[in-house]
Amino acid sequence: MSYMDQALTLARQSLGEVHPNPPVGAVIVKNGKVISEGITQLPGGPHAEIMALAELDYQASGSVMYSSLEPCCHYGRTPPCTDAIIKAGVAEVHIAVLDKNPKVFSRGKEQLEKAGIKVIVSEFSPVVEQLYEAYFKFITTGLPFVTFKFASSLDGKIAATDGSSSWITGQDARDKVHLLRSESDAVMVGIGTVIADNPKLTARDADGRLLDKQPIKIIVDSHCRISPDANVLTDDGMTLITCLEEQNVNKDRLKARGIKVIETPSFNGTVDLPSMLSQLGSMGITSVLFEGGGTLASSLIQHSLIDKIIGFIAPCFIGGKNAPTPFDGAGFSSLSASQQVRDISVQQIGSDIMIKGYLH
Ligand SMILES: NC(=O)c1ccc[n+]([C@@H]2O[C@H](COP(=O)([O-])OP(=O)(O)OC[C@H]3O[C@@H](n4cnc5c(N)ncnc54)[C@H](OP(=O)(O)O)[C@@H]3O)[C@@H](O)[C@H]2O)c1
């Protein structure tokens, strides 16, 4: 594994945990040997570069640093990483990608170069781009990156006509979904899914044990119809209910239980999704894994609010004219108006097919 790959592996470990900061990994090398490593800590804590330098008592003369992201050069919650790198005597810095944060973009690199440090920025890599896709959208728009994950049969059904949907895909695909949950800042479903499936929305291993990183659970529920006994309210972890700005006893009961509620204006009597996402962005949520159902998916797509899809297609037919599909609602009236998905990649996961792609 190259030194940069090591830095990227470290960065990936902090995905879903350090928001609104980017996930970053840093490796310091001297005389062909890794002498220290760092991972970005929780907001307010040291960045990856500082963690790696601290391990060396900030003495890194003549060393080479590999960082998965351009080092910051401004005062945020912590002082600039560039100052510490320069002071420690690092001779060369390799950066996987420049930081699209307007306060940093190219400036971090320039500050290092001005101090006589050789800086090398890696060529474009889809792996790196994917690692930072959520953070880059968030830092340039203030909105979270929304990934729509669904599991469907070969004939495009996400549940049977009796409403049952557990489990369409196999264990390997389900393990992958739990990993995706743990790497996301939040998971989100519509109230229809909570009523039909009573999901936990936690990130678990194959034996049902909770993973170390748990996403915030978001339920889109205009009139707070959620049952007080719903698993998402009784299980561990933080749950957010997004609903309308209206008088509602159930909302008061949720608030009294300490459950966080986000209120939006009404859009045809339902939650205003652009307002909801902008409030989630203001809370520092950079990535949302949206898990259905089809009614909410249809509204999100109509508002162009889905950035990416990850579909797990199982080798089975469910059939049924009225069985739900990933995108329900009125749909697009003609093929020429249909939503295209670009940059598709396909991978077999156990007996299922995982298809990924982007909507914009
Ligand atoms: N296989 C899979 O991947 C998968 C995943 C999830 C669900 N499912 C299946 O999908 C079915 C549930 O899906 P569903 O379509 O009935 O429900 P849904 O999409 O989960 O929830 C729809 C509800 O969300 C609320 N909502 C609030 N604001 C909205 C907005 N702006 N736009 C649209 N909806 C909004 C509405 O209820 P209010 O007006 O009361 O707020 C609406 O009825 C179940 O059968 C479940 O098993 C399958």
PDBQT file of the ligand as one rigid body, heavy atoms in Angstrom, charges set to zero:
ROOT
HETATM    1  N1  LIG A 401     -36.683  -2.178   0.072  1.00  0.00    +0.000 N 
HETATM    2  C1  LIG A 401     -36.356  -0.961   0.458  1.00  0.00    +0.000 C 
HETATM    3  O1  LIG A 401     -35.243  -0.494   0.182  1.00  0.00    +0.000 OA
HETATM    4  C2  LIG A 401     -37.359  -0.140   1.226  1.00  0.00    +0.000 A 
HETATM    5  C3  LIG A 401     -36.896   0.955   1.953  1.00  0.00    +0.000 A 
HETATM    6  C4  LIG A 401     -37.819   1.740   2.615  1.00  0.00    +0.000 A 
HETATM    7  C5  LIG A 401     -39.177   1.433   2.540  1.00  0.00    +0.000 A 
HETATM    8  N2  LIG A 401     -39.573   0.353   1.851  1.00  0.00    +0.000 N 
HETATM    9  C6  LIG A 401     -41.015   0.016   1.755  1.00  0.00    +0.000 C 
HETATM   10  O2  LIG A 401     -41.683   1.184   1.282  1.00  0.00    +0.000 OA
HETATM   11  C7  LIG A 401     -42.976   1.245   1.880  1.00  0.00    +0.000 C 
HETATM   12  C8  LIG A 401     -43.133   2.579   2.581  1.00  0.00    +0.000 C 
HETATM   13  O3  LIG A 401     -42.960   3.614   1.650  1.00  0.00    +0.000 OA
HETATM   14  P1  LIG A 401     -44.024   4.773   1.496  1.00  0.00    +0.000 P 
HETATM   15  O4  LIG A 401     -43.818   5.340   0.145  1.00  0.00    +0.000 OA
HETATM   16  O5  LIG A 401     -45.374   4.285   1.868  1.00  0.00    +0.000 OA
HETATM   17  O6  LIG A 401     -43.621   5.791   2.638  1.00  0.00    +0.000 OA
HETATM   18  P2  LIG A 401     -42.390   6.772   2.840  1.00  0.00    +0.000 P 
HETATM   19  O7  LIG A 401     -41.883   7.305   1.564  1.00  0.00    +0.000 OA
HETATM   20  O8  LIG A 401     -41.432   6.127   3.782  1.00  0.00    +0.000 OA
HETATM   21  O9  LIG A 401     -43.080   7.943   3.653  1.00  0.00    +0.000 OA
HETATM   22  C9  LIG A 401     -44.018   8.752   2.986  1.00  0.00    +0.000 C 
HETATM   23  C10 LIG A 401     -44.596   9.751   3.951  1.00  0.00    +0.000 C 
HETATM   24  O10 LIG A 401     -43.615  10.739   4.292  1.00  0.00    +0.000 OA
HETATM   25  C11 LIG A 401     -44.290  11.895   4.704  1.00  0.00    +0.000 C 
HETATM   26  N3  LIG A 401     -43.740  13.085   4.101  1.00  0.00    +0.000 N 
HETATM   27  C12 LIG A 401     -43.462  14.239   4.754  1.00  0.00    +0.000 A 
HETATM   28  N4  LIG A 401     -43.062  15.175   3.924  1.00  0.00    +0.000 NA
HETATM   29  C13 LIG A 401     -43.070  14.646   2.689  1.00  0.00    +0.000 A 
HETATM   30  C14 LIG A 401     -42.773  15.164   1.414  1.00  0.00    +0.000 A 
HETATM   31  N5  LIG A 401     -42.365  16.431   1.232  1.00  0.00    +0.000 N 
HETATM   32  N6  LIG A 401     -42.916  14.346   0.360  1.00  0.00    +0.000 NA
HETATM   33  C15 LIG A 401     -43.322  13.070   0.497  1.00  0.00    +0.000 A 
HETATM   34  N7  LIG A 401     -43.636  12.525   1.693  1.00  0.00    +0.000 NA
HETATM   35  C16 LIG A 401     -43.502  13.312   2.788  1.00  0.00    +0.000 A 
HETATM   36  C17 LIG A 401     -45.751  11.751   4.242  1.00  0.00    +0.000 C 
HETATM   37  O11 LIG A 401     -46.557  11.460   5.383  1.00  0.00    +0.000 OA
HETATM   38  P3  LIG A 401     -47.092  12.724   6.248  1.00  0.00    +0.000 P 
HETATM   39  O12 LIG A 401     -47.780  13.626   5.275  1.00  0.00    +0.000 OA
HETATM   40  O13 LIG A 401     -47.941  12.144   7.270  1.00  0.00    +0.000 OA
HETATM   41  O14 LIG A 401     -45.872  13.354   6.778  1.00  0.00    +0.000 OA
HETATM   42  C18 LIG A 401     -45.720  10.544   3.345  1.00  0.00    +0.000 C 
HETATM   43  O15 LIG A 401     -46.914   9.821   3.333  1.00  0.00    +0.000 OA
HETATM   44  C19 LIG A 401     -43.068   0.089   2.836  1.00  0.00    +0.000 C 
HETATM   45  O16 LIG A 401     -43.726  -0.970   2.219  1.00  0.00    +0.000 OA
HETATM   46  C20 LIG A 401     -41.630  -0.275   3.079  1.00  0.00    +0.000 C 
HETATM   47  O17 LIG A 401     -41.485  -1.639   3.433  1.00  0.00    +0.000 OA
HETATM   48  C21 LIG A 401     -38.706  -0.453   1.197  1.00  0.00    +0.000 A 
ENDROOT
TORSDOF 0
